[in-house]
Amino acid sequence: MTGAPEDRKIHVACIMDGNGRWARRRGLPRTEGHTAGEEALATVVRAAAARDVGWLTVFGFSTENWVRPRSEVRHILSLHRKLFARTAEMDANNARSSWIGRPFDEPGARTPVEVQRAIGKAMADTAGNDGLVVTVAFDYGSRAELVRAASRTIAASGGDCALIGAASIGANLYDPDLPPVDLLVRTSGETRISNFLLWQIKGAKVHFTERTWPDFDAAELDRALALLARGPSA
Ligand code: FPP
């Protein structure tokens, strides 16, 4: 597959929006939309692995999402546990689970212990797979990530400004091994970035689609990937 600026596989990032609208249009509770969204994500993981995508990073739960009704938050958390437990499928796709978000032991972090355990187990269980890396952003916000990276970089510099730059800040992101995003997808007709991977999307192409996330499938992924065939990212 072509389109990545360097000699590496492609990194696709998704803002999975529109679960609630998908449910409302069908006269279903919002939670059903999230359930369908988790299933769509499993489909997209399979499709991405089959297309030899290198990294798939999805916005599972933001630092802002905690204000949603408690029952909805509980349901979304249970879907994360379900997703992280899909070990057999990840193995079948030679895919590895990963996570970015506020480190569990830092002030302000809110990831419940059951989700922490599910993340740790998924990462350990799939560590031997060397194909697609599926990173879920949970309790994630890009500004918090950047403020933390800048603070750590400044602290480590000992006051020497020459040591503060893109390389040192990049090395202090939640996952320094995450390559730049080549293709950012946002579903459901919204054309905002919403505090997602602001550092990593510097040169990304962006695919906005009217489709809600539960309707996102392999064909829509192909339409998005076609953007990369029309020239490299800057
Ligand atoms: C947006 O729908 C989606 C989210 C709040 C993120 C949660 C995503 C899922 C549960 C999909 C499965 C993913 C994982 C990682 C388990 P919305 O509620 O904002 O939709 P609306 O804008 O139509 O109300």
py3Dmol code that shows the C-alpha trace and the ligand (Angstrom):
import py3Dmol

protein = """\
ATOM      1  CA  MET A   1       0.000   0.000   0.000  1.00  0.00           C
ATOM      2  CA  THR A   2       1.308   3.486  -0.829  1.00  0.00           C
ATOM      3  CA  GLY A   3       0.684   6.897   0.695  1.00  0.00           C
ATOM      4  CA  ALA A   4       2.761   6.938   3.884  1.00  0.00           C
ATOM      5  CA  PRO A   5       5.453   9.610   3.738  1.00  0.00           C
ATOM      6  CA  GLU A   6       8.216   7.338   4.984  1.00  0.00           C
ATOM      7  CA  ASP A   7       9.105   3.750   4.316  1.00  0.00           C
ATOM      8  CA  ARG A   8       6.505   2.379   6.675  1.00  0.00           C
ATOM      9  CA  LYS A   9       2.931   1.169   6.722  1.00  0.00           C
ATOM     10  CA  ILE A  10      -0.021   3.542   6.932  1.00  0.00           C
ATOM     11  CA  HIS A  11      -1.459   4.953  10.159  1.00  0.00           C
ATOM     12  CA  VAL A  12      -5.233   5.473  10.131  1.00  0.00           C
ATOM     13  CA  ALA A  13      -6.968   7.300  12.995  1.00  0.00           C
ATOM     14  CA  CYS A  14     -10.746   7.374  13.519  1.00  0.00           C
ATOM     15  CA  ILE A  15     -13.070   9.680  15.425  1.00  0.00           C
ATOM     16  CA  MET A  16     -15.985   7.277  15.755  1.00  0.00           C
ATOM     17  CA  ASP A  17     -18.906   9.700  15.877  1.00  0.00           C
ATOM     18  CA  GLY A  18     -22.646   9.255  15.472  1.00  0.00           C
ATOM     19  CA  ASN A  19     -23.488   6.202  17.564  1.00  0.00           C
ATOM     20  CA  GLY A  20     -26.297   8.114  19.273  1.00  0.00           C
ATOM     21  CA  ARG A  21     -27.750   9.371  15.978  1.00  0.00           C
ATOM     22  CA  TRP A  22     -27.580   5.882  14.486  1.00  0.00           C
ATOM     23  CA  ALA A  23     -29.660   4.612  17.419  1.00  0.00           C
ATOM     24  CA  ARG A  24     -32.119   7.524  17.400  1.00  0.00           C
ATOM     25  CA  ARG A  25     -32.905   7.024  13.701  1.00  0.00           C
ATOM     26  CA  ARG A  26     -33.866   3.450  14.527  1.00  0.00           C
ATOM     27  CA  GLY A  27     -35.899   4.334  17.621  1.00  0.00           C
ATOM     28  CA  LEU A  28     -33.333   2.601  19.839  1.00  0.00           C
ATOM     29  CA  PRO A  29     -31.650   3.722  23.061  1.00  0.00           C
ATOM     30  CA  ARG A  30     -28.262   5.444  22.634  1.00  0.00           C
ATOM     31  CA  THR A  31     -26.549   2.485  24.268  1.00  0.00           C
ATOM     32  CA  GLU A  32     -27.583   0.307  21.313  1.00  0.00           C
ATOM     33  CA  GLY A  33     -25.718   2.705  19.051  1.00  0.00           C
ATOM     34  CA  HIS A  34     -22.545   2.258  21.088  1.00  0.00           C
ATOM     35  CA  THR A  35     -22.983  -1.527  21.014  1.00  0.00           C
ATOM     36  CA  ALA A  36     -23.268  -1.391  17.223  1.00  0.00           C
ATOM     37  CA  GLY A  37     -20.261   0.946  17.195  1.00  0.00           C
ATOM     38  CA  GLU A  38     -18.116  -1.595  19.014  1.00  0.00           C
ATOM     39  CA  GLU A  39     -19.116  -4.217  16.445  1.00  0.00           C
ATOM     40  CA  ALA A  40     -18.278  -1.834  13.598  1.00  0.00           C
ATOM     41  CA  LEU A  41     -14.856  -1.327  15.134  1.00  0.00           C
ATOM     42  CA  ALA A  42     -14.253  -5.089  15.163  1.00  0.00           C
ATOM     43  CA  THR A  43     -15.164  -5.117  11.446  1.00  0.00           C
ATOM     44  CA  VAL A  44     -12.806  -2.227  10.724  1.00  0.00           C
ATOM     45  CA  VAL A  45      -9.953  -3.966  12.580  1.00  0.00           C
ATOM     46  CA  ARG A  46     -10.393  -7.004  10.304  1.00  0.00           C
ATOM     47  CA  ALA A  47     -10.567  -4.808   7.204  1.00  0.00           C
ATOM     48  CA  ALA A  48      -7.521  -2.761   8.206  1.00  0.00           C
ATOM     49  CA  ALA A  49      -5.475  -5.898   8.898  1.00  0.00           C
ATOM     50  CA  ALA A  50      -6.479  -7.354   5.520  1.00  0.00           C
ATOM     51  CA  ARG A  51      -5.338  -4.146   3.808  1.00  0.00           C
ATOM     52  CA  ASP A  52      -1.964  -4.233   5.549  1.00  0.00           C
ATOM     53  CA  VAL A  53      -2.599  -0.986   7.439  1.00  0.00           C
ATOM     54  CA  GLY A  54       0.145  -0.656  10.072  1.00  0.00           C
ATOM     55  CA  TRP A  55      -1.635   1.326  12.793  1.00  0.00           C
ATOM     56  CA  LEU A  56      -5.288   1.951  13.597  1.00  0.00           C
ATOM     57  CA  THR A  57      -5.905   4.465  16.393  1.00  0.00           C
ATOM     58  CA  VAL A  58      -9.449   5.141  17.568  1.00  0.00           C
ATOM     59  CA  PHE A  59     -11.007   7.688  19.942  1.00  0.00           C
ATOM     60  CA  GLY A  60     -12.736   5.358  22.385  1.00  0.00           C
ATOM     61  CA  PHE A  61     -13.403   7.749  25.275  1.00  0.00           C
ATOM     62  CA  SER A  62     -12.268  11.314  25.787  1.00  0.00           C
ATOM     63  CA  THR A  63     -11.382  13.240  28.925  1.00  0.00           C
ATOM     64  CA  GLU A  64     -14.577  15.218  28.187  1.00  0.00           C
ATOM     65  CA  ASN A  65     -16.858  12.152  27.898  1.00  0.00           C
ATOM     66  CA  TRP A  66     -17.059  11.602  31.684  1.00  0.00           C
ATOM     67  CA  VAL A  67     -19.887  14.185  31.901  1.00  0.00           C
ATOM     68  CA  ARG A  68     -22.283  11.913  29.974  1.00  0.00           C
ATOM     69  CA  PRO A  69     -25.091  10.237  31.940  1.00  0.00           C
ATOM     70  CA  ARG A  70     -23.705   7.602  34.310  1.00  0.00           C
ATOM     71  CA  SER A  71     -25.611   4.743  32.693  1.00  0.00           C
ATOM     72  CA  GLU A  72     -24.210   5.647  29.264  1.00  0.00           C
ATOM     73  CA  VAL A  73     -20.664   5.916  30.644  1.00  0.00           C
ATOM     74  CA  ARG A  74     -21.063   2.521  32.321  1.00  0.00           C
ATOM     75  CA  HIS A  75     -22.226   1.009  29.036  1.00  0.00           C
ATOM     76  CA  ILE A  76     -19.327   2.493  27.059  1.00  0.00           C
ATOM     77  CA  LEU A  77     -16.876   1.199  29.686  1.00  0.00           C
ATOM     78  CA  SER A  78     -18.366  -2.292  29.387  1.00  0.00           C
ATOM     79  CA  LEU A  79     -17.891  -2.111  25.613  1.00  0.00           C
ATOM     80  CA  HIS A  80     -14.236  -1.271  26.100  1.00  0.00           C
ATOM     81  CA  ARG A  81     -13.864  -4.352  28.264  1.00  0.00           C
ATOM     82  CA  LYS A  82     -15.603  -6.361  25.516  1.00  0.00           C
ATOM     83  CA  LEU A  83     -13.328  -4.927  22.839  1.00  0.00           C
ATOM     84  CA  PHE A  84     -10.143  -5.529  24.817  1.00  0.00           C
ATOM     85  CA  ALA A  85     -11.268  -9.138  25.419  1.00  0.00           C
ATOM     86  CA  ARG A  86     -11.383  -9.948  21.691  1.00  0.00           C
ATOM     87  CA  THR A  87      -8.004 -11.683  21.951  1.00  0.00           C
ATOM     88  CA  ALA A  88      -8.777 -14.582  19.601  1.00  0.00           C
ATOM     89  CA  GLU A  89      -9.817 -12.147  16.866  1.00  0.00           C
ATOM     90  CA  MET A  90      -6.748 -10.022  17.417  1.00  0.00           C
ATOM     91  CA  ASP A  91      -4.588 -13.136  17.153  1.00  0.00           C
ATOM     92  CA  ALA A  92      -6.409 -14.238  13.988  1.00  0.00           C
ATOM     93  CA  ASN A  93      -5.567 -10.838  12.486  1.00  0.00           C
ATOM     94  CA  ASN A  94      -2.003 -10.802  13.877  1.00  0.00           C
ATOM     95  CA  ALA A  95      -3.051  -7.544  15.565  1.00  0.00           C
ATOM     96  CA  ARG A  96      -1.683  -6.048  18.770  1.00  0.00           C
ATOM     97  CA  SER A  97      -3.708  -4.064  21.312  1.00  0.00           C
ATOM     98  CA  SER A  98      -2.403  -0.781  22.626  1.00  0.00           C
ATOM     99  CA  TRP A  99      -3.717   2.213  24.566  1.00  0.00           C
ATOM    100  CA  ILE A 100      -3.077   5.925  25.000  1.00  0.00           C
ATOM    101  CA  GLY A 101      -4.571   8.189  27.639  1.00  0.00           C
ATOM    102  CA  ARG A 102      -3.902   9.779  30.996  1.00  0.00           C
ATOM    103  CA  PRO A 103      -1.517   7.440  32.846  1.00  0.00           C
ATOM    104  CA  PHE A 104      -3.515   5.605  35.515  1.00  0.00           C
ATOM    105  CA  ASP A 105      -1.403   6.872  38.426  1.00  0.00           C
ATOM    106  CA  GLU A 106      -1.378  10.556  37.474  1.00  0.00           C
ATOM    107  CA  PRO A 107      -3.581  13.213  39.107  1.00  0.00           C
ATOM    108  CA  GLY A 108      -6.904  13.579  37.302  1.00  0.00           C
ATOM    109  CA  ALA A 109      -6.780  10.150  35.647  1.00  0.00           C
ATOM    110  CA  ARG A 110     -10.167   8.439  35.817  1.00  0.00           C
ATOM    111  CA  THR A 111      -9.832   5.030  34.172  1.00  0.00           C
ATOM    112  CA  PRO A 112     -11.620   2.525  36.450  1.00  0.00           C
ATOM    113  CA  VAL A 113      -9.544  -0.374  37.664  1.00  0.00           C
ATOM    114  CA  GLU A 114     -11.538  -2.983  35.676  1.00  0.00           C
ATOM    115  CA  VAL A 115     -10.774  -1.093  32.451  1.00  0.00           C
ATOM    116  CA  GLN A 116      -7.127  -0.726  33.492  1.00  0.00           C
ATOM    117  CA  ARG A 117      -6.973  -4.500  33.944  1.00  0.00           C
ATOM    118  CA  ALA A 118      -8.676  -5.165  30.595  1.00  0.00           C
ATOM    119  CA  ILE A 119      -6.182  -2.881  28.845  1.00  0.00           C
ATOM    120  CA  GLY A 120      -3.181  -4.482  30.561  1.00  0.00           C
ATOM    121  CA  LYS A 121      -4.392  -7.996  29.795  1.00  0.00           C
ATOM    122  CA  ALA A 122      -5.151  -7.205  26.134  1.00  0.00           C
ATOM    123  CA  MET A 123      -1.726  -5.651  25.668  1.00  0.00           C
ATOM    124  CA  ALA A 124       0.030  -8.609  27.305  1.00  0.00           C
ATOM    125  CA  ASP A 125      -2.058 -11.247  25.493  1.00  0.00           C
ATOM    126  CA  THR A 126      -1.436  -9.759  22.044  1.00  0.00           C
ATOM    127  CA  ALA A 127       2.149  -8.565  22.549  1.00  0.00           C
ATOM    128  CA  GLY A 128       3.494 -11.313  20.296  1.00  0.00           C
ATOM    129  CA  ASN A 129       1.494 -10.194  17.243  1.00  0.00           C
ATOM    130  CA  ASP A 130       3.520  -8.100  14.835  1.00  0.00           C
ATOM    131  CA  GLY A 131       0.944  -6.915  12.292  1.00  0.00           C
ATOM    132  CA  LEU A 132      -1.630  -4.137  12.779  1.00  0.00           C
ATOM    133  CA  VAL A 133      -1.321  -2.119  16.011  1.00  0.00           C
ATOM    134  CA  VAL A 134      -4.781  -1.175  17.313  1.00  0.00           C
ATOM    135  CA  THR A 135      -4.529   1.710  19.767  1.00  0.00           C
ATOM    136  CA  VAL A 136      -7.579   2.783  21.736  1.00  0.00           C
ATOM    137  CA  ALA A 137      -7.498   6.314  23.134  1.00  0.00           C
ATOM    138  CA  PHE A 138      -9.288   6.039  26.488  1.00  0.00           C
ATOM    139  CA  ASP A 139      -9.478   8.904  29.017  1.00  0.00           C
ATOM    140  CA  TYR A 140      -7.591  10.726  26.293  1.00  0.00           C
ATOM    141  CA  GLY A 141      -7.322  14.395  25.419  1.00  0.00           C
ATOM    142  CA  SER A 142      -4.684  15.799  23.112  1.00  0.00           C
ATOM    143  CA  ARG A 143      -4.111  19.040  25.023  1.00  0.00           C
ATOM    144  CA  ALA A 144      -3.472  17.119  28.247  1.00  0.00           C
ATOM    145  CA  GLU A 145      -1.037  14.894  26.340  1.00  0.00           C
ATOM    146  CA  LEU A 146       0.811  17.922  24.940  1.00  0.00           C
ATOM    147  CA  VAL A 147       0.929  19.826  28.231  1.00  0.00           C
ATOM    148  CA  ARG A 148       2.390  16.740  29.913  1.00  0.00           C
ATOM    149  CA  ALA A 149       4.908  16.180  27.110  1.00  0.00           C
ATOM    150  CA  ALA A 150       6.003  19.832  27.214  1.00  0.00           C
ATOM    151  CA  SER A 151       6.344  19.827  31.034  1.00  0.00           C
ATOM    152  CA  ARG A 152       8.391  16.646  31.012  1.00  0.00           C
ATOM    153  CA  THR A 153      10.593  17.950  28.210  1.00  0.00           C
ATOM    154  CA  ILE A 154      11.212  21.240  30.000  1.00  0.00           C
ATOM    155  CA  ALA A 155      11.944  19.451  33.290  1.00  0.00           C
ATOM    156  CA  ALA A 156      14.426  17.117  31.582  1.00  0.00           C
ATOM    157  CA  SER A 157      16.124  19.987  29.753  1.00  0.00           C
ATOM    158  CA  GLY A 158      17.493  21.483  32.944  1.00  0.00           C
ATOM    159  CA  GLY A 159      16.843  24.925  31.510  1.00  0.00           C
ATOM    160  CA  ASP A 160      18.754  24.324  28.270  1.00  0.00           C
ATOM    161  CA  CYS A 161      16.302  25.535  25.602  1.00  0.00           C
ATOM    162  CA  ALA A 162      18.352  23.871  22.862  1.00  0.00           C
ATOM    163  CA  LEU A 163      17.095  20.531  24.218  1.00  0.00           C
ATOM    164  CA  ILE A 164      13.434  21.510  23.703  1.00  0.00           C
ATOM    165  CA  GLY A 165      12.176  20.707  20.228  1.00  0.00           C
ATOM    166  CA  ALA A 166       9.858  18.521  18.199  1.00  0.00           C
ATOM    167  CA  ALA A 167      11.993  15.416  18.762  1.00  0.00           C
ATOM    168  CA  SER A 168      12.155  15.763  22.556  1.00  0.00           C
ATOM    169  CA  ILE A 169       8.462  16.669  22.885  1.00  0.00           C
ATOM    170  CA  GLY A 170       7.533  13.777  20.565  1.00  0.00           C
ATOM    171  CA  ALA A 171       9.547  11.444  22.779  1.00  0.00           C
ATOM    172  CA  ASN A 172       7.391  12.458  25.751  1.00  0.00           C
ATOM    173  CA  LEU A 173       3.987  11.788  24.185  1.00  0.00           C
ATOM    174  CA  TYR A 174       1.878   8.997  25.706  1.00  0.00           C
ATOM    175  CA  ASP A 175       3.143   6.574  23.060  1.00  0.00           C
ATOM    176  CA  PRO A 176       6.330   7.884  21.435  1.00  0.00           C
ATOM    177  CA  ASP A 177       6.339   4.913  19.052  1.00  0.00           C
ATOM    178  CA  LEU A 178       3.044   5.919  17.437  1.00  0.00           C
ATOM    179  CA  PRO A 179       3.999   7.210  13.975  1.00  0.00           C
ATOM    180  CA  PRO A 180       2.428  10.303  12.394  1.00  0.00           C
ATOM    181  CA  VAL A 181      -1.173   9.809  11.281  1.00  0.00           C
ATOM    182  CA  ASP A 182      -1.506   9.526   7.499  1.00  0.00           C
ATOM    183  CA  LEU A 183      -5.292   9.441   7.335  1.00  0.00           C
ATOM    184  CA  LEU A 184      -7.812  10.822   9.831  1.00  0.00           C
ATOM    185  CA  VAL A 185     -11.435   9.733   9.520  1.00  0.00           C
ATOM    186  CA  ARG A 186     -14.416  11.374  11.194  1.00  0.00           C
ATOM    187  CA  THR A 187     -17.870   9.953  10.747  1.00  0.00           C
ATOM    188  CA  SER A 188     -21.414  11.343  10.996  1.00  0.00           C
ATOM    189  CA  GLY A 189     -20.998  14.594   9.090  1.00  0.00           C
ATOM    190  CA  GLU A 190     -19.080  16.458  11.802  1.00  0.00           C
ATOM    191  CA  THR A 191     -16.035  18.313  10.506  1.00  0.00           C
ATOM    192  CA  ARG A 192     -14.220  18.976  13.785  1.00  0.00           C
ATOM    193  CA  ILE A 193     -11.063  17.389  15.207  1.00  0.00           C
ATOM    194  CA  SER A 194     -12.206  17.446  18.877  1.00  0.00           C
ATOM    195  CA  ASN A 195      -8.884  17.358  20.728  1.00  0.00           C
ATOM    196  CA  PHE A 196      -7.688  14.134  19.083  1.00  0.00           C
ATOM    197  CA  LEU A 197      -4.008  13.503  18.241  1.00  0.00           C
ATOM    198  CA  LEU A 198      -3.313  17.189  17.520  1.00  0.00           C
ATOM    199  CA  TRP A 199       0.446  16.587  17.400  1.00  0.00           C
ATOM    200  CA  GLN A 200       0.311  13.360  15.400  1.00  0.00           C
ATOM    201  CA  ILE A 201      -2.084  14.569  12.634  1.00  0.00           C
ATOM    202  CA  LYS A 202       0.255  17.332  11.417  1.00  0.00           C
ATOM    203  CA  GLY A 203       0.360  16.150   7.778  1.00  0.00           C
ATOM    204  CA  ALA A 204      -2.667  13.844   7.711  1.00  0.00           C
ATOM    205  CA  LYS A 205      -5.266  13.709   4.969  1.00  0.00           C
ATOM    206  CA  VAL A 206      -8.781  13.946   6.397  1.00  0.00           C
ATOM    207  CA  HIS A 207     -11.803  11.935   5.321  1.00  0.00           C
ATOM    208  CA  PHE A 208     -15.150  13.249   6.550  1.00  0.00           C
ATOM    209  CA  THR A 209     -18.152  11.078   5.853  1.00  0.00           C
ATOM    210  CA  GLU A 210     -21.885  11.498   6.494  1.00  0.00           C
ATOM    211  CA  ARG A 211     -22.069   7.871   7.582  1.00  0.00           C
ATOM    212  CA  THR A 212     -22.516   7.279  11.288  1.00  0.00           C
ATOM    213  CA  TRP A 213     -19.839   5.092  12.908  1.00  0.00           C
ATOM    214  CA  PRO A 214     -21.959   1.905  13.212  1.00  0.00           C
ATOM    215  CA  ASP A 215     -22.378   2.038   9.411  1.00  0.00           C
ATOM    216  CA  PHE A 216     -18.655   2.447   8.770  1.00  0.00           C
ATOM    217  CA  ASP A 217     -17.412  -0.641   6.961  1.00  0.00           C
ATOM    218  CA  ALA A 218     -14.643  -1.986   4.705  1.00  0.00           C
ATOM    219  CA  ALA A 219     -15.997  -0.186   1.630  1.00  0.00           C
ATOM    220  CA  GLU A 220     -15.976   3.158   3.469  1.00  0.00           C
ATOM    221  CA  LEU A 221     -12.439   2.428   4.689  1.00  0.00           C
ATOM    222  CA  ASP A 222     -11.438   1.906   1.068  1.00  0.00           C
ATOM    223  CA  ARG A 223     -12.983   5.258   0.099  1.00  0.00           C
ATOM    224  CA  ALA A 224     -10.950   6.904   2.848  1.00  0.00           C
ATOM    225  CA  LEU A 225      -7.733   5.110   1.882  1.00  0.00           C
ATOM    226  CA  ALA A 226      -8.211   6.266  -1.721  1.00  0.00           C
ATOM    227  CA  LEU A 227      -7.372   9.797  -0.485  1.00  0.00           C
ATOM    228  CA  LEU A 228      -3.786   8.605   0.107  1.00  0.00           C
ATOM    229  CA  ALA A 229      -3.447   7.414  -3.462  1.00  0.00           C
ATOM    230  CA  ARG A 230      -3.836  11.047  -4.576  1.00  0.00           C
ATOM    231  CA  GLY A 231      -0.431  12.135  -3.351  1.00  0.00           C
ATOM    232  CA  PRO A 232       1.609  11.990  -0.142  1.00  0.00           C
ATOM    233  CA  SER A 233       0.870  13.893   3.036  1.00  0.00           C
ATOM    234  CA  ALA A 234       2.867  17.061   3.666  1.00  0.00           C
TER     235      ALA A 234
END
"""
ligand_1 = """\
24
FPP
C -19.575 8.863 19.535
O -20.941 8.633 19.510
C -18.748 7.840 20.107
C -18.199 7.800 21.358
C -18.620 8.637 22.501
C -17.095 6.937 21.663
C -17.501 5.568 22.085
C -17.366 4.658 20.950
C -17.827 3.421 20.950
C -18.523 2.859 22.123
C -17.627 2.588 19.760
C -16.856 1.378 20.128
C -15.496 1.686 20.517
C -14.823 1.153 21.548
C -13.401 1.545 21.712
C -15.403 0.212 22.512
P -21.912 9.772 20.089
O -22.540 9.244 21.327
O -21.136 11.037 20.287
O -22.928 9.915 18.921
P -23.902 11.190 18.650
O -22.998 12.350 18.351
O -24.701 10.744 17.455
O -24.735 11.395 19.876
"""
view = py3Dmol.view(width=600, height=400)
view.addModel(protein, "pdb")
view.setStyle({"model": 0}, {"cartoon": {"style": "trace"}})
view.addModel(ligand_1, "xyz")
view.setStyle({"model": 1}, {"stick": {}})
view.zoomTo()
view.show()
